[in-house]
Amino acid sequence: NSNKVYVTNWFTDNVAVIDISAAYKKSQNSQATLEKSALVGTITFPKSSAPRGLAFSKSGKYMYVVGFNSSQIYVVDTESDKIVATTPKLQGLRAQLAIFLI
Protein backbone atom coordinates (compact mmCIF):
# COMPACT_ATOMS: atom_id res chain seq x y z
CA ASN A 1 0.00 0.00 0.00
CA SER A 2 1.53 3.32 -1.01
CA ASN A 3 0.23 5.00 2.17
CA LYS A 4 2.16 2.73 4.54
CA VAL A 5 5.71 2.59 5.79
CA TYR A 6 6.99 -0.52 7.55
CA VAL A 7 9.76 -0.40 10.17
CA THR A 8 11.39 -3.53 11.57
CA ASN A 9 11.87 -3.66 15.33
CA TRP A 10 14.06 -6.68 15.80
CA PHE A 11 14.47 -6.28 19.58
CA THR A 12 10.69 -6.44 20.10
CA ASP A 13 9.94 -8.99 17.33
CA ASN A 14 7.51 -6.83 15.38
CA VAL A 15 7.15 -4.53 12.41
CA ALA A 16 5.56 -1.13 12.96
CA VAL A 17 2.98 -0.01 10.40
CA ILE A 18 2.93 3.76 9.88
CA ASP A 19 0.31 5.65 7.87
CA ILE A 20 2.37 8.23 6.01
CA SER A 21 -0.65 10.35 5.16
CA ALA A 22 -1.12 10.95 8.90
CA ALA A 23 2.54 10.80 9.87
CA TYR A 24 3.49 14.45 9.59
CA LYS A 25 1.75 17.71 10.10
CA LYS A 26 3.02 21.23 9.74
CA SER A 27 3.61 23.04 12.97
CA GLN A 28 3.33 26.81 13.30
CA ASN A 29 7.01 27.22 12.49
CA SER A 30 6.71 24.99 9.34
CA GLN A 31 8.71 22.09 10.79
CA ALA A 32 7.29 18.63 10.30
CA THR A 33 6.62 16.58 13.42
CA LEU A 34 5.78 12.89 13.63
CA GLU A 35 2.25 12.27 14.91
CA LYS A 36 1.82 9.39 17.36
CA SER A 37 -1.53 8.59 15.74
CA ALA A 38 0.37 7.68 12.55
CA LEU A 39 1.31 4.32 14.09
CA VAL A 40 -1.65 2.31 12.87
CA GLY A 41 -0.53 -1.15 13.88
CA THR A 42 2.18 -3.69 14.49
CA ILE A 43 2.80 -7.06 12.93
CA THR A 44 3.96 -9.50 15.61
CA PHE A 45 6.51 -12.18 14.77
CA PRO A 46 7.46 -15.29 16.76
CA LYS A 47 9.48 -14.66 19.92
CA SER A 48 13.20 -14.17 19.26
CA SER A 49 12.77 -14.27 15.46
CA ALA A 50 14.33 -10.77 15.21
CA PRO A 51 12.70 -9.38 12.05
CA ARG A 52 15.44 -7.39 10.40
CA GLY A 53 15.27 -6.88 6.64
CA LEU A 54 12.31 -6.55 4.34
CA ALA A 55 11.49 -6.46 0.64
CA PHE A 56 8.30 -6.24 -1.43
CA SER A 57 6.88 -8.18 -4.34
CA LYS A 58 6.69 -6.23 -7.60
CA SER A 59 2.94 -5.77 -7.16
CA GLY A 60 3.37 -4.61 -3.56
CA LYS A 61 0.84 -7.21 -2.40
CA TYR A 62 3.41 -9.10 -0.33
CA MET A 63 6.20 -8.05 1.99
CA TYR A 64 9.00 -10.50 2.75
CA VAL A 65 10.53 -10.14 6.21
CA VAL A 66 13.74 -11.87 7.22
CA GLY A 67 13.88 -13.42 10.68
CA PHE A 68 17.54 -12.88 11.57
CA ASN A 69 17.53 -15.33 14.49
CA SER A 70 14.92 -17.74 13.16
CA SER A 71 16.62 -18.22 9.75
CA GLN A 72 13.20 -17.96 8.11
CA ILE A 73 11.43 -15.61 5.73
CA TYR A 74 7.92 -14.49 6.64
CA VAL A 75 5.45 -13.49 3.93
CA VAL A 76 3.10 -10.67 4.94
CA ASP A 77 -0.03 -9.68 3.02
CA THR A 78 0.23 -5.87 2.86
CA GLU A 79 -3.54 -5.49 2.53
CA SER A 80 -4.27 -7.15 5.89
CA ASP A 81 -0.79 -6.76 7.46
CA LYS A 82 -0.91 -10.43 8.52
CA ILE A 83 1.71 -13.14 8.14
CA VAL A 84 0.34 -15.52 5.49
CA ALA A 85 3.30 -17.89 5.03
CA THR A 86 6.65 -18.82 6.54
CA THR A 87 9.56 -20.61 4.90
CA PRO A 88 11.13 -23.63 6.57
CA LYS A 89 14.33 -22.82 8.43
CA LEU A 90 17.04 -22.18 5.88
CA GLN A 91 19.88 -24.68 6.10
CA GLY A 92 23.43 -23.73 5.23
CA LEU A 93 22.58 -20.08 4.51
CA ARG A 94 21.68 -17.34 6.91
CA ALA A 95 18.19 -15.97 6.26
CA GLN A 96 19.45 -12.41 5.95
CA LEU A 97 21.39 -13.44 2.81
CA ALA A 98 18.25 -14.95 1.26
CA ILE A 99 16.60 -11.55 1.00
CA PHE A 100 18.78 -10.86 -2.06
CA LEU A 101 17.11 -13.75 -3.88
CA ILE A 102 13.63 -12.23 -3.61
TIDREN-336223 format. One line per 8 residues: number of its first residue (from 0); their letters; for each residue x, y, z of C-alpha. Coordinates in nm, 4 decimals. Example, Ala and Ser with C-alpha at 12.3 -4.5 7.8 and 13.67 -1.06 7.14 Angstrom:
BEGIN
0> AS> 1.2300 -0.4500 0.7800; 1.3670 -0.1060 0.7140 .
END
This chain:
BEGIN
0> NSNKVYVT> 0.0000 0.0000 0.0000; 0.1526 0.3320 -0.1006; 0.0233 0.4996 0.2167; 0.2157 0.2731 0.4538; 0.5706 0.2595 0.5790; 0.6995 -0.0521 0.7546; 0.9762 -0.0396 1.0167; 1.1394 -0.3534 1.1572 .
8> NWFTDNVA> 1.1875 -0.3664 1.5330; 1.4059 -0.6684 1.5800; 1.4471 -0.6276 1.9578; 1.0692 -0.6440 2.0099; 0.9936 -0.8989 1.7334; 0.7514 -0.6828 1.5379; 0.7154 -0.4527 1.2407; 0.5558 -0.1125 1.2961 .
16> VIDISAAY> 0.2983 -0.0009 1.0400; 0.2926 0.3757 0.9885; 0.0309 0.5649 0.7873; 0.2375 0.8233 0.6013; -0.0645 1.0355 0.5160; -0.1122 1.0955 0.8899; 0.2545 1.0800 0.9866; 0.3494 1.4449 0.9589 .
24> KKSQNSQA> 0.1754 1.7712 1.0099; 0.3017 2.1234 0.9745; 0.3615 2.3039 1.2972; 0.3329 2.6807 1.3297; 0.7014 2.7223 1.2485; 0.6708 2.4994 0.9344; 0.8714 2.2094 1.0790; 0.7289 1.8628 1.0298 .
32> TLEKSALV> 0.6623 1.6578 1.3423; 0.5778 1.2887 1.3635; 0.2253 1.2271 1.4906; 0.1820 0.9387 1.7363; -0.1525 0.8593 1.5743; 0.0370 0.7679 1.2552; 0.1315 0.4316 1.4088; -0.1655 0.2308 1.2874 .
40> GTITFPKS> -0.0531 -0.1155 1.3878; 0.2177 -0.3694 1.4494; 0.2803 -0.7063 1.2935; 0.3960 -0.9497 1.5610; 0.6507 -1.2180 1.4774; 0.7455 -1.5287 1.6759; 0.9483 -1.4662 1.9917; 1.3202 -1.4174 1.9258 .
48> SAPRGLAF> 1.2773 -1.4270 1.5459; 1.4328 -1.0775 1.5213; 1.2697 -0.9382 1.2048; 1.5436 -0.7393 1.0403; 1.5266 -0.6884 0.6640; 1.2308 -0.6546 0.4338; 1.1485 -0.6463 0.0636; 0.8304 -0.6236 -0.1428 .
56> SKSGKYMY> 0.6879 -0.8182 -0.4339; 0.6688 -0.6226 -0.7604; 0.2944 -0.5765 -0.7157; 0.3370 -0.4608 -0.3555; 0.0842 -0.7210 -0.2396; 0.3407 -0.9098 -0.0325; 0.6197 -0.8051 0.1989; 0.8997 -1.0497 0.2750 .
64> VVGFNSSQ> 1.0527 -1.0137 0.6207; 1.3742 -1.1870 0.7217; 1.3875 -1.3424 1.0677; 1.7544 -1.2878 1.1569; 1.7534 -1.5335 1.4490; 1.4921 -1.7742 1.3163; 1.6615 -1.8221 0.9749; 1.3203 -1.7956 0.8109 .
72> IYVVDTES> 1.1434 -1.5608 0.5730; 0.7916 -1.4492 0.6641; 0.5450 -1.3492 0.3931; 0.3097 -1.0667 0.4937; -0.0031 -0.9678 0.3017; 0.0230 -0.5866 0.2861; -0.3537 -0.5487 0.2530; -0.4268 -0.7148 0.5891 .
80> DKIVATTP> -0.0790 -0.6758 0.7461; -0.0909 -1.0425 0.8516; 0.1706 -1.3142 0.8142; 0.0344 -1.5525 0.5493; 0.3303 -1.7894 0.5029; 0.6653 -1.8823 0.6540; 0.9557 -2.0610 0.4899; 1.1131 -2.3630 0.6567 .
88> KLQGLRAQ> 1.4334 -2.2822 0.8435; 1.7041 -2.2185 0.5879; 1.9875 -2.4685 0.6102; 2.3427 -2.3730 0.5225; 2.2576 -2.0080 0.4507; 2.1683 -1.7341 0.6915; 1.8193 -1.5972 0.6263; 1.9451 -1.2413 0.5945 .
96> LAIFLI> 2.1386 -1.3437 0.2810; 1.8250 -1.4954 0.1264; 1.6599 -1.1547 0.0996; 1.8783 -1.0862 -0.2062; 1.7110 -1.3754 -0.3875; 1.3633 -1.2226 -0.3610 .
END
